[in-house]
């Protein structure tokens, strides 16, 4: 959003955006509405550049920071905030370990193994395998979109997965569910039945709107990102009569 800079005489509108991790700004002639609209349009044009991955136009092979910044820009535009935050953490550790200016072609399998082993020892096998998965995905993305990318297999991909100790997810018995339901009230009670009868994920329930509920057709449309590409897509599911009655009363 443009900011009015009053230290100038006359005041001037300043447009600011961040592109590929770099701050860009432009000053406009004055503080009029015309300059403000021009600043808003300039910001919008700059933001549109982020919607498509832009190959690095250079004769040099890409570095660690080139891959990290470009891939994270792509993820930020296409995937959820939670996914972006997770991948940002992985790539931040990746850059810190190998150095910003290191060419990707210089990263070896032994160095990759050492990095993942450190994650395994400090954190867990699950964490190390998650780092491996994100780095392989980022590397393969770079091969498709970044100019002069190394024509070789990702060094992290040839490394075997680490052993994991997984705890089974607790699933409460139905009788416990109804105990909670009996002490719940208001919207909480309605949402419990929505979870039960639609078998929906938390995010799908929180995204529900009245427009997604078809009382006449006895369906509820859940919106999910669990598809190839991460697009938010509709998933109609049947609505049983008990849930329909509760939702109609709440509506």
ABEGO torsion letter per residue (X at the ends): XBBBBAABOBBBBBBBBBBGGBBBBBBBABABAAAAAAAAAAAAAAAAAAABBBBBBBABBBBAAAAAAAAAAAAAAABBAAAAAAAAAAAAAAAAAAEAABBAAABBAAAAAAAAAAAAAABBAAAAAAAAAAAAAAAAAAAAABBGBBBBBBAAAABBBBBBBBBBBBBBBAAAAAAAAAABBEAAAAAAAAAAAAGBBAAAAAABBAAABBAAAGBBBBBBABBBGGBBBBBBBBBBAAAAAAAAAAX
